[in-house]
């Protein structure tokens, strides 16, 4: 009888062990946070270049820019996507120093033209190690000037952005997007040098809405909340 009871206990223990092995894994709060942070950081690798920088992006020109009660929905078109590069090579020296201190890993860039084909914007996506690094970088790069340090213009020969270089920068902004700092710099397609945009109120509003609108449009999918990890289907299951 004793031997039978010991045998049954052994079988029960084995059954429990097998059940534990086949049951979906459960994550602790710390493990869940680590997985979610990892997935947010690597989201850009899961997306194609065309998904990060779509062929068209929508933006809105506010009504007050042209004395109207309603804004105007406009569409920007992508000129081209640049090669993945290091953060220092794709940003101005002052911005590169800030990003380097905060651990910037990679930079992705593309250039767009506005609906009137008179403006161009280069969008830069800086891959950062954490949202806190993004916040710190954004604060360091912000100021009262329309030409804060930021991403370098990306020109493409034979296109509307052929003459878009550092001397043609008119406006520079940066927006936060989770683990990503999205920076954009604007200029004119005719290659005119830097000039005070605020001297023309309409041009100021148009360029700002274009530049900010595209930056937010690119940042939106990158900053979407990460789904709560659960097995099966999550790395580490």
Buried (B, 14 or more C-beta within 10 A) or exposed (E): EEEEEEEEEEEEEEEEEEEEEEEEBEBEEEBBEBBBBBBBBEBBEEEEBEEBBBEEBEBBBBEEBEEEEEBBEBEBBBBBBBEBBBBBEBBBEEBBBBBEEBEBBBBBBBBBBBBEEBBBBBBBBBBBBBBEBBBBBBEBBEEEEBBBBBBBBBBBEEBBBBBBBEEBBBBBBBBBBBBBBBBBBBBBBEBEEBEEBEEEEEBBBBBBBBBBBBBBBBBEEBBEEBEEBBEEEBEEE
